[in-house]
């Protein structure tokens, strides 16, 4: 009886939302705050009294650099000439440019013409301490990884709304903790915790949206979710322009995050989750609230229709049930899914690796950092809109591949132009334009990869496959800051690596089968046939074949679809296919949702 209640309750919820959907999503872009808080500024060794304008009023900055800083093809900013500066009394007889080089022992001078204080200037994260910059950024992505696993399970067990509320409260605390950090260690720890809680909240909100939006609207609202993320870091450019001290900027971000808590408290629990947890009365109550808001009146006939549809689908699937529990290992047991898994892992790795490589390196682009970050957002916004309009027309495979190629070619072209630009302002500008084109491409790939991946896997292992892709993407995000740091050694190397990986990913994407317009696969056998033929065999046909072979034996290598695809891994759930509930596009659950967010 409970299975039928779940079936008809959720089906009617999806049905009413197909008629009229008004729900929108919003999220804040916090990753990019580090772009402004930890921007790399020009620094030099402090060399008193030579850099004292009172003692040496006629020395220019170039003169000071020449008399104090070793030169070996370029100035070695982490060292100074090791002569005795205490003997300098207004003349330059003390300067000895033949002296051995020594490390800066009097601290550093920073160019504060753009930002008055950053994490780097406050904690002296240059030279021998520069490794702490990529380490801190990578810790943020580690926090995202931990948050995705931890709070995905929490959202499944305790609900979307409680998870959203708790993670929001904890994230706000971490915002303020980051703001008032007094050491780089404290700053890094709070940011890692912030990533875990913020990403945990993102999981809850994204799965909530996917659970209340009708199937035909999921592509649209998935793109809108990404677009709101873009708005966040575009607004951040304006905030950073006004508040140039990193403490002030983080304080403003912290205060602006507080209203999110009221949103978390105000929204009702996900009806799909309530039905899956057999809390039928509450689920029906929330469903009726949304029905009223959408101008839809549910009748007993509607609920009975949903119940009948659920019963019919359960009867159909009972012939395919094997009682098998699927795990991570099932991604590698059969040849088709195994090959798909390796390709998906590489695609997700490249997506995150290149996306964050470009985004976090915006500060190194020629021109104004505030304008560049805003333009990055404009190009990303345009990319999502483009994918929104073309994903169902061009197809997943060709669009994903094309976006990878656009990103890769744009980055490699930018590298070539910048290497020969010199002081030519036109070429410098052209190099920036190519970098923006690359951002357009990789953002579009990010927008495509979620839907495409979920469609490449059958329901019984879809969540596992998506979660596996999420892990690969986090590895890419963790790696990106270290690759960016290589530009201090070889300026053209980071973007060359990012561009090359994007081109390779474009080639790999062409080997995927096209899923556009295909029914959602539910079993491993369906998937293996699809990988070979490009066609999805009807589930009823498989059930009939199984019955003919052996009425009393379960079908090997298939497996029934448990309700975890609907509401995520509850121990109380009965086995029920997602698309039997009208979700003919995606069936998100915990781990799928984990990978359905950027950031």
N, C-alpha and C positions, 0 to 999 in steps of 0.2 A: 504493500500500500504506500509506504513512504517513497519508494522509487517513483511511483506514478504521480504522487503529489509534487515531487521535485520536478518531474518531467513537465507536467502541465503548467506549473507555476512559472518556471523559467521560460517556457515556450511563449506564454502569454505576455511575459515581460518584454521579450525580444519583439513580439508581434506589435505591441503598442508603440514601441520606440521606433519601429520601422515607419510608422505612420507619421510621427512628428518627433524629431529629436532636437533638443535645444541645449543640451549639456555641452559646456566648453571646459577646456583644461588650461592650467597655467602652472608654470614652474619657474624657479629662479636659477639663473646661471651663476654658480658660485666658483666654478673652476677658474673662470677668467679673472676673478679678483686677484689671483696670484700673478697674472700678467702685469698688473699695475703695481701691486705691492712689492713684487720681486723683480722689477725691471732692471736690466743691467745698465748701470750708469758709468760714465768715464771716471776712472780713478787714477791717482798717482801716489807715490810715496810722499809722505810729509817730510820735508827736508828743512827744518828750521836751522838757522835763521834765513836761509837763502830764499824761501818762499814767503818771507815777511816783507810786505811792501814798505814798511817803515824803515827797515834796515837797507833794503835794496829797492828803492822806489822806481828805478829806471829799467828793471828787468821785466821783459814780457814773459808770457807763459811758455812760449817757444824757447826763450833763453834759459828759463829755469829747467825745462825738460832737457835741453842740450847739455847743461852743466851738471846735471844730477842723475840722469837716467841712461843706463847702458843701451847701446844701439847695435843690433846685429841683424841687419836687413829690415828690422822694425824695432820700435822701442819696447824694452822689456819692463813693463809697468810694475811688475812684482819685485823689482830689484832697483838698487841705487848704487852709485859709486861709493866705495867704502873708505873714503878719506875722512879726516877729522873735521866735522862741520862746526865744532865748537870754536875753531880758530877763525871762522869767517866773521869779519867785523865790518862789512860794508864794501870790501874789495873782493875781487875774484882770485886773488893769489892763492887762496886755500883750495880752489877747485883742482882736482887731479883726475882727469878723464882716463888715466892709465891705471888707476887703482882697481883692485879686484871688486867684483860685484858682490853685494851682500843683500839679504832680504830686508824688506822695509821693517825697521825696528822702532819707528816713531809714529806708527799708525798710517792712515791713508787720508788723502784729500779726495773729495767726491764732487762731481759737477752737479749742483743742486738747482740748476736753472729751470728744470722741468718739474721735478718732484723734490720737495723739501726734505722728506725722509722716506726711505723704503726699508724693507726687511734687510736688504743687502747692506745699506749704509749703516743701519743701526747695529747690526750684528757682525759687520765686517766680513761678509761672505764673498771674499775675493781671494785670489792667489791660492795659498795653501788650504783655505777654507771654502773654496768655490765648489767643491764636491758636495757640500751640504745643500746647494740649490736644487740640483736634480734629485738628490736623495729625498728632500722634503716633498717635492712634487710627486715622486714615485710613491711615497708613503700615502699620499692622497688617493692614488689609484688602488693601492692595496686596501685602503679603507673602503673604497667602493666595492671591491671584490668581496671583502668580509661582509659588508652590509647586504650585498645581494643574496648571499647564502643564508645569513642569519635571519634577516627580516622577511625574506620570502617565506620561510617556514612559519614565522610568527604571524604573518598576514593570513596564512592558510589556517592556522590553528585558532587564532583569537579574533580574526576578522580584519577587514580592510580599514574600517574607521578607527578602532583602537590603535592599530599600528600607525596610521597617519597621525593621530594625536600624540602618541608617545614619542615617535621619532621627531616630530616637529618641536616638541618641548625640549628634547635633548639637543637637537640641532641648534636651536636658539641659544641654549646655554653654551654650546661650543663656539658659536659666532662671537659671543661676548668674551669667552675665554681666549679665543684667537686675538681679539681686539686688544686685550690687556696683557698679552704675552710679554715676558721680560727676558726671554732667551730664545734662541733658535730651536732648542729642544722642545720647549713649551709650545712654541708656535707650530712645530711639525706635528706634535702629538695631538693638539687640539684640531688641527686641520684633518688629520687622519680620522679622528673620531667624528668630525663634522661630515666627512665623506661617507662614512658608514651610516650615520643617522639620516643624512639628507638623501642618500641613495635608497635607504630603506623606505623613506617616505615616498620617494618617487615610484618605487615598486607598487606600493599600496594605491597611489593615485592613478597610475597608468592601468593597472588591472581593473580598478574601479570603473574607469572610463570604458575599457573594452568590454566590461561585463554589462554595462547599461546601454551601450550603443548598438543599434541593429547592425546586422552583418554588412549590408551594403554601404554603411557609413563609416566602417572601420578604417578604410584607406584614408578617407578624408580627415577623420579625427586623429588618426595616427600622425598625419602630416601637420595638422594644426598644433598638436602637442609639441612637435619639433619646432614649429614656427614660434611658439610662445617662449621657447628656450632661447631662440635667436633674439627675440625682443629683449630678453633679460640682459644679454651681454652687450647689446647696443645701448641700452639705458646706462649700463655700467660705464661706458665711455664718458657720458655726461657727468656722472657722479665723480669719476676720477679727475675730470677736468676741473671741477669745483673744489674738491678736497684733495690736495696734493700730498698730504701726510698719510701714510698707510694706516696709522691708528685711527685717524678721523674717517677715512674711507670705510674701514671695516666696521666702525661704530655705526655709520649711516646704514650700511648693509644689514647689520644686526637689527637695528630698529625697524627697518623696512620688512624684515622677515616676521615680525611679531604678528601682524594681521593674518598671516597664513594660519595661525593657531585657531582663530575664530572661524575660519572657513572649515577647518578640520572638524570642529565641534558642531558646526551647523549642518553639514551634509549627513543624510541618513546612511545606514549600513547598506552594502550592496545586496539587493534582493536575491541575486543568483547565489551568493555565498550563504545567505540565510536559508534558501530552499535546499541547498546541498547539505547543510548542517541539520536538516529536518526541523527547522524552526519555521514551519509553514505559516502560522498566523502572522508572525512578524514580517515574513517575506511578502505575503499577500497585502499587508497593511502598507508597506513601502511601495509596492507595485501600484496600488490604488492611488497613492499620493502622486506618483509620477504620471499616472494615467490622467488624473485630474488636471495637473499642470499642463499636459499636452492636449487637453480637450478631448480625451478618449474615455468612454464609459465601458467598463468591462461587465459582461453579463455572465450568468451561469452557463449559458451556451458556449461562451468563449472558453471558460475554464474546462468544461466537459470535452470540448474539441481538442484542447491541449492534452488532456488526460488520455484520450483515445490515441492521439498521435504517439505519445510516449509508450503506451502499451504495445502498439504495433511494431515500433522500432525495437523494443526490448525482445519481443518474440522473434523478430528477424535475426537479431544478433545472438540469441541464445544458441543457435546452431553453430556459431563460430567460437563460442567461449571455450577457452582452454584452462582458465584459472591461473594462467601464467602471470607472474609479476616481472615486469621488465626493468632493466637496470642499464647503467652506463655501458656495460659490456655488450649489450645488444646492438650498440652502434657499430660494432666491429665484427659481428658474427657472420653476416651475409655480405657478399661481394659488393652489391649495389649500394647499400647503406654505408658500408665501410668506406668506399671511394668518395661518396657524397660527404661523409663526415670529415675526411681529410681536407677536401676542397672548401667546405664551410669553415673549418677552423682557420685555414689560411686566409680566406676572404675576410672574416671578422678581425683577424689579427691585423691585416693590412688596413682595414677601415679605420680602426682606432689608432694604429701606428701613424698613418699619414694625416688623419684628421687632427689629432692633437699635436703632431709635429708642425703642421701649418699654423694652427691656432695659437699655440703657446710661443711660437717664434715670430708672431706679428710685430713684436717690439724691435726686431732686427731689420725690418723693412725700411727702405728709404722713405722719408717723409714724416709727417706728424703721427704719433702713435694713436692719438685719439681718433683722428680721421681714418687711419688704417683699420683700427678695430671696428669702427662703425661700418666702413665699406666691406669688411669681412662679413659683417652681419647682413648687409644688403645683398651680397652675392649668395650667401647661404639661404636667405629668405627666397630669393629668386629661384634657387635650385630646388627647394622644396615645392614651390608652386609649380615649377616645370614638371617635376616628377608626379605631383598630384594629378596634373592634367594629362600626362602621357603614359603613366604606368600601365593602365589597362588598354591603351591603344598600341603602344610599341611592344609591350611585353616585358616581363621581368628580366629575362636573360640578356636581351640586346641593350636594354636601358642600363642595367647594372654594369655590363661590360663597357658600354660607351662612356659612362661616368668615370670609371676607373681610367680609361684611356685619356679623357680630357684632363683629369687631375695629373696623371703621370707626365703627359706631354707638356702641360703647363709648367710643372715644376722643373723639368729638364730644360725647357726653353728659358725659364727664368735664370737658371744657373748659367747657361751659356751667355745670355745677354749681360748678366751682372759681371761675369769674368772679363768681358771686353768693354764694359761701359766706361771705366775710368771716371773722368769728371764730366762726361757727356750726359747732361741732364735728361735729354730725350731718351737715351738708352736706359738710364736709371729708372725713369718713369715706366718705360716699356717692361722692364723686369718686374716692377711692382704689379703691373696689369696682368702679366702672366701668372704671378703668384695668386692673384685674386681669381683668375680663371681656374687655377688648380683647386682653390677652396670651393668654387662652384661645383666642380666635378666630384670631389670626395664627399661633400655634403649630400649631393644627390645619391651617391652610392650608399651613404648611411641611411637615407630615407627609403631606399629600395630593399636593403638587405634584410630588414625585419620581416616584412610580408613574404619575401621570396623564401627565406629559410624555413619559416613555419609551413609553407606549402610544399617544400621539398621532402619533409619528413611525414611518415604516417602518424596518426594520432597516438598510437601506443608508445612511441618513443619521441614524439615531437618535443615535449617539454625537456627531455634529457638532451636532445640534440641542440635545442635553443640554449640551454644552460651551458652546454659544452662550448658553443660559439661565444657565449658571454665571457667564459674564462679566457678564451683565446684573445678576445678583444681587450680584456684587462691587461693581459701580458703586453699587448701592443702599446697600451697607454702607459704602462710602467716603463717600457723601453724608450719611448719617444724623448723624454727629457735628457736622457744620457746621450742619445744621438745628437740632439740639438747642441749639447755642450761641446761636441767635436768641432764646431765651427771656430772655436778658439784656437784650434790647431790647424785645420784645413777648412777654409771658409766655404768652399763649394761642396764639401762632402755630405752634410746632412740632407740638403734638398736633393742631391743626386741619389742618395739612398731611398728617400721617400718616393721620388719620382720613379725610380726603377722598380720598386716593389709595387707601385700602383699599376704600372704597365703590365707586369707579370700577372697581377690579379685580374686585369682586363682580359688577358688571354685565358686564364683559368675560368673566368665567368662564362666564356663562350662554350665551355664544355658542359655546362649545366643543361638539363632538360627544361623545356619551357613549361611553366605551370599556369600561365595566364588562361583563364577560361576552363581550367580542368577542375573536376570535383576534388574535394579534400580526400586524401587517402586515409584509411583507418587502420589497415593491417600491414604487416611487413611484407606479406605475399603481394598485396596490391602494389606496394612501393617497388619491389624487385621487378615486377612486370612492367611498371611504368618506366623505370630507368632503362629498360631494354627496348620498349616499343613506343614510349611517349604517350601511351593511352592508359587511363585508369579503368580497370575492370570493375564492373558493377558489384557491389557488396552482396546483393541477392544472388548473383550468379555464383560467386565464390561459396556462399552458404549452401546453395543447392548442390554444387559439386561435392562439397564436404559431406553433405548428407548422403549422397549417393555412394561415396567411398566407404563411409562407416558411420552409421546413424548414432552409435553410442560413443564414438571416440572424438576428442577435440581435434581441431585442425592444427597441425604442427606449423610452427614458425609464424603463426598469425597472432591471435590473442584478441580478447575483447577489449573494448575501450572503457576504462573506468571513468567515473565522474570527475576524477582529478583533472581531466581536460576541461571540465566545465568550471570547477571551483577550487581546484588545487587540493590534492592529496589528503583529504580527511579520512580518518580511519572508519568513519561511519558511512562513507559513500558507497552507493551501489554502482554496478557497471552500466554505463550509459554513454552512447556516442554523442559528441558535441553537436555534430551537424543534424542530429535528430531533433535538436531543439531550435532549429531554424538558423543556426550559425553556419551558414554555408561558405563563410570566408575563412575565419580564424577561430580556434578554440583555445583562448589563452588560459593558462594556469600559472602557478607560481613561477616556475623557472622560465617559462616563455616570457612572462612579464619582466623578469630580471633583465633579459636581453633586449627588451623593447624600448629602452631608454638610452640617450646618448651620454652620454656623458659620462 
